[in-house]
Amino acid sequence: MNMTTRSRSPLGRTPLPSPDCRSCGFTSDLIRQDAIADALREYAIGWQRLLRAPGLSSRRTGSPSWSPLESGCHVRGMCLLFHNRLDAILRQSLIAPRLSAGADTDSARRYRDEAPQQVADELGCAAEALARRLAALTVDDWDHDDARLADPRLTVDFFTRHLLHDIRARPGRGRARRQ
């Protein structure tokens, strides 16, 4: 990740002003706020295509890596959980969409045992619900920061761009969130 401006966060970490990544080439500034929802949809379609590919393996490519199926499950979860982050920052009490009855987020459930087609379908629904919500944000919403955190740069825009970076990442080069 590219670090241009430094400040201390309450967690003792240096927050990044923009999630630009030399490793994967992601440049967040190239995506306008009014195009973020469409970018999310595009990335979700890529994950769905991968999850629906014939012969998709649930085998890991290395010890720190997730399989494509596990990474797809993680992306689905990020889309679902991001509603909670938006609720917290915007101080709203909207209810995030839930997974279907066949899938759960219990940590005991193993991502690699899930059905790729179902994960693809659920990822698509979760991403679409989040994209619709992001498309409905106002200019003030995008600039809203999380009052629980000391750094006012930790805005909806900031967190959403990090989410896009994580979702854009492709499996095979480590866990999805590390790309």
C-alpha positions in Angstrom: 0.0 0.0 0.0 1.2 3.5 -0.8 1.6 5.8 2.3 1.9 9.5 1.6 0.5 11.1 4.7 1.0 9.8 8.2 -1.0 10.2 11.4 -1.5 8.0 14.4 -4.7 6.1 14.8 -6.1 5.2 18.2 -5.0 1.6 17.5 -1.4 2.8 17.2 -1.3 2.1 13.4 -0.6 4.6 10.7 -3.8 4.9 8.6 -3.4 5.0 4.9 -4.7 8.1 3.1 -5.6 6.1 0.0 -5.6 2.3 -0.6 -3.2 2.4 -3.6 -1.3 -0.9 -3.9 2.0 -1.4 -5.7 1.6 -5.2 -5.4 -1.6 -5.5 -7.4 -1.7 -2.1 -9.1 -5.0 -0.9 -7.6 -5.3 2.9 -7.6 -8.3 4.1 -5.7 -8.2 7.6 -7.0 -9.1 6.4 -10.5 -12.5 5.4 -9.3 -14.9 8.3 -8.9 -17.4 8.1 -6.0 -20.3 7.9 -8.4 -18.7 4.9 -10.0 -17.9 2.9 -6.9 -21.1 1.0 -6.9 -20.5 -0.1 -10.5 -16.9 -1.0 -9.7 -18.2 -3.2 -6.9 -20.6 -4.9 -9.3 -17.9 -5.5 -11.8 -15.6 -7.1 -9.2 -18.4 -9.3 -8.0 -19.1 -10.5 -11.5 -15.4 -11.5 -11.8 -15.7 -13.5 -8.5 -18.9 -15.1 -9.7 -17.3 -16.1 -12.9 -14.4 -17.6 -11.0 -16.7 -19.5 -8.6 -18.8 -20.9 -11.5 -15.8 -22.1 -13.5 -15.8 -25.8 -14.2 -13.4 -27.8 -12.0 -13.0 -25.0 -9.4 -10.7 -26.4 -6.7 -11.2 -25.9 -3.0 -7.5 -26.8 -2.5 -5.2 -24.1 -1.2 -2.2 -23.0 -3.2 0.1 -22.6 -0.2 -0.1 -22.6 3.6 -0.9 -18.9 4.0 -3.2 -18.9 0.9 -6.9 -19.4 0.6 -8.4 -21.4 -2.3 -10.4 -19.5 -4.8 -13.6 -20.9 -3.1 -12.5 -19.8 0.3 -11.5 -16.3 -1.1 -14.9 -16.0 -2.7 -16.6 -16.9 0.6 -14.5 -14.2 2.3 -15.5 -11.6 -0.4 -19.2 -12.5 0.2 -18.7 -12.0 3.9 -17.0 -8.6 3.4 -20.0 -7.4 1.3 -22.4 -8.5 4.0 -20.4 -7.1 6.9 -19.7 -3.8 5.3 -23.4 -2.8 5.9 -22.6 -3.0 9.6 -19.6 -0.7 9.1 -21.8 1.8 7.2 -24.4 1.6 9.9 -21.8 2.4 12.6 -20.2 5.3 10.7 -23.5 6.8 9.6 -25.2 6.0 12.9 -27.9 4.2 11.1 -29.7 1.0 12.1 -30.4 -0.6 8.8 -30.4 -4.3 8.7 -27.8 -5.9 6.5 -28.9 -8.6 4.2 -28.5 -12.2 5.5 -27.2 -15.3 3.9 -29.7 -17.9 2.7 -30.7 -20.5 5.2 -28.2 -23.0 3.7 -25.2 -20.9 4.5 -24.1 -19.3 7.7 -21.2 -17.2 9.0 -20.4 -19.5 11.9 -16.7 -19.8 12.2 -17.0 -23.5 12.6 -18.3 -23.8 9.0 -15.5 -24.4 6.6 -15.5 -22.2 3.6 -13.9 -25.0 1.5 -17.0 -27.2 2.1 -19.4 -24.7 0.6 -21.0 -25.1 -2.8 -19.3 -22.8 -5.3 -22.5 -22.1 -7.2 -24.3 -21.1 -4.0 -21.4 -18.9 -2.9 -21.5 -17.2 -6.4 -25.2 -16.5 -6.1 -24.9 -15.2 -2.5 -21.9 -13.1 -3.3 -23.9 -11.6 -6.2 -26.8 -10.8 -4.0 -24.6 -9.3 -1.2 -22.6 -7.2 -3.6 -25.7 -5.9 -5.4 -27.4 -4.9 -2.1 -24.2 -3.1 -1.0 -23.8 -1.5 -4.4 -27.4 -0.1 -4.2 -26.7 1.2 -0.8 -23.4 2.9 -1.9 -25.1 4.4 -4.9 -27.7 6.0 -2.6 -25.1 7.7 -0.4 -25.0 11.5 -0.4 -21.9 13.7 -0.7 -22.1 14.3 3.1 -22.4 10.5 3.7 -19.1 9.8 1.8 -17.3 12.4 3.9 -18.7 11.2 7.2 -16.1 9.9 9.6 -16.4 7.4 12.4 -16.7 9.5 15.6 -15.4 6.5 17.5 -12.0 6.8 15.8 -9.6 9.7 16.4 -8.6 10.2 12.8 -11.2 12.2 10.8 -9.7 10.8 7.5 -11.3 7.4 8.3 -14.5 8.2 6.3 -17.0 6.2 4.5 -15.1 7.0 1.3 -11.8 5.8 2.8 -13.2 2.5 4.1 -15.2 1.8 0.9 -12.0 2.2 -1.2 -10.2 -0.2 1.0 -13.1 -2.6 0.6 -12.9 -2.2 -3.2 -9.2 -3.0 -3.1 -9.8 -6.2 -1.1 -12.6 -7.3 -3.4 -10.7 -6.6 -6.5 -7.9 -8.9 -5.4 -7.8 -12.3 -7.0 -7.0 -15.6 -5.3 -3.8 -17.4 -5.9 -1.5 -14.7 -4.5 -2.5 -15.1 -0.8 -5.7 -14.4 1.0 -8.0 -12.0 -0.8 -7.6 -9.3 1.8 -3.8 -9.2 1.4 -3.7 -8.2 -2.3 
